[in-house]
Every structure is written in structure tokens, then in C-alpha cells.
Amino acid sequence: QLQLVQSGGGLVQPGGSLRLSCAASGGTLDWYDIGWFRQAPGKGREGVSCISRDGVSTYYTESVKGRFTTTKDHVKNTGYLQMDDLNPEDTAVYYCAVDFNLHDGLCNLSNNYDFWGQGTQVIVSS
């Protein structure tokens, strides 16, 4: 089983930035796409971004394009979600998850993800 430990959430003012980390242990992220999801109060889970196992392909939902950037560090075995120009609508619990893949290729937020992080709260408020 791959374990995912998240960090980097917190309280930030509108227009500010946060970087979320998703550190993996028990195996290498090289075999997994990484997905980022969020759930705001009273709303369902929303796919935010994903990155393919080789880091070549990324996807962003329209509401975060140009503001969020997802990356992965092969050496540190860690995925990241850099969030810039945050607004109150970004307030949510953010989750990372991984999707085992036999091939390099496009990531897909609609896939069934195998392992999930514990979630971290992001609050954007003045």
C-alpha cells in the first residue's frame, strides 16, 4: 500500500499563495498519476488537477487554470500543488490521490484513484 501524507494547507488572504505537498512512502510515485481534488462545505468532490506518472501531461479544471500548477519531484517522491492568486471560492479540504498506471500517458480525474491522502484544509479569507 502506498501511503500519502499531505502538508501545506492553512489560512491565507485573497490573492495569496500556498503550496500543498503530497509525500509518498511504501512505494514509488513513478508508477502513479497524481490527482488533486477538493471538497467545499455543502458541495461534492471536485477534481482540480492531475499529472501523469512521468510528469509530462497535466490537466487543470477551468476554474484554476492559470493560477494552480501541479508538479512532481522524482527524487523526493513527492507531488505538489502550487496555488497562486487564491480567492475565497478556493476554500475547501484538498486531497491528493494516486492512480496506478501501466503506461505513461494522459492523466484523468475521472479514473478510480487507488490511495488517498488525509486531506488538508485551505481557507482563503481576509
N, C-alpha and C positions, 0 to 999 in steps of 0.2 A: 504494500500500500504506500502511495505517495502522500506525504504529509505536507500541508501548505500552511505557513504561518504568515499572517498579514501584519503590517505595521504602516504608520504614516498618516493615519487619519487624525482628525481633530477639528477644532474651531478656527475658521478663517473668515476674514472680512470679504465682502463682494469685491471682485477684481483681483483677489489674491490667488495664491498658488499652493498646491500640495503635491507631494509625490508619494504615491502608495507603493509599497513593496509586497511581494509575494515570494517568500523564500521557501524553496522545496527541499525536502530531505527524504531519505529512503529510496531514492532513485534519481535519475537524471531527467531534466526537463527537455532534453534533446528529442525525446520520443512523443512529446505532447504539444499540441496547440494550447495556448493560454487564452482564456476568456475572462473578461471583466463584466460584471453585472451589478446592478444596483436596485434597491427597493426603497422607495419613499413611503412615508406613512400613508396608509389608506390606498396604496397603489400596488399593482402587481410587479413582478420582477421584470426588469428591462435589461436587455443586452446593450452594453455600452461600447465595447471594443474587443477585438481579438487579434492575436498574432500567431502566424503559423510556426510550426515547430522549428524551422530553420531561420525564423526571423525575417524572411523575405516579404511575406504578404501580411498586410494589416487591413483591418476593417474598423470603421467608426460609424456609429449611428449618427444621423444627420444633426441632432441637437448638440453634439460635442465636436463636430468636425472643425478643425482649425484651432481648437482650444486644448484638446487632450492628445497625448502622444503615448503610445504603448511601445515598450522595448523589452528586450530580454538580455541578460548578461550570462553568457555561456559559462564563464569561469566561476562566477558566484552562484550559479544555478538559481537565479532569481529573476522574476518578472517585475516590471514596473509600469505604473500608470502615472504619467506626469499630467497634472491638471492645472491649467492656466486660465486666467480670466474667469474665475468661478463666479457663479451667480446663485441666488437663493434656490432656484429650481434644481440645482445640483445636489441639494441636501438629501442625503439618503444613507443607508447602510450599503457599503460597497463590498462585493465578494469577488475574489479570484477563483478560478476553477481551471482544470486541465482536462484535455480531451486527447486520449491516446490515438495516435495516428500511425499507420504503417508506411505512410508516404509523406514527403514534402508536398505542399500544395496550399490551396486557399483555406483559411480558417472559416468556420461557420458557427455563428452564435446559436443556431437552431439545433445543433447536434446535442446529443446527450453527453454531458460532461461527467467525467469519472470521479474526480475528487475535488473537494471544495475547501477553501479557507474558512476561517471562523467569522469573517466579516469585520469591517471596521467602520465606525461612524464618521461621516463627513457632514459638518454643519457649516453652512455659509450664511452669516448673519452679521449685521452691524450693531 
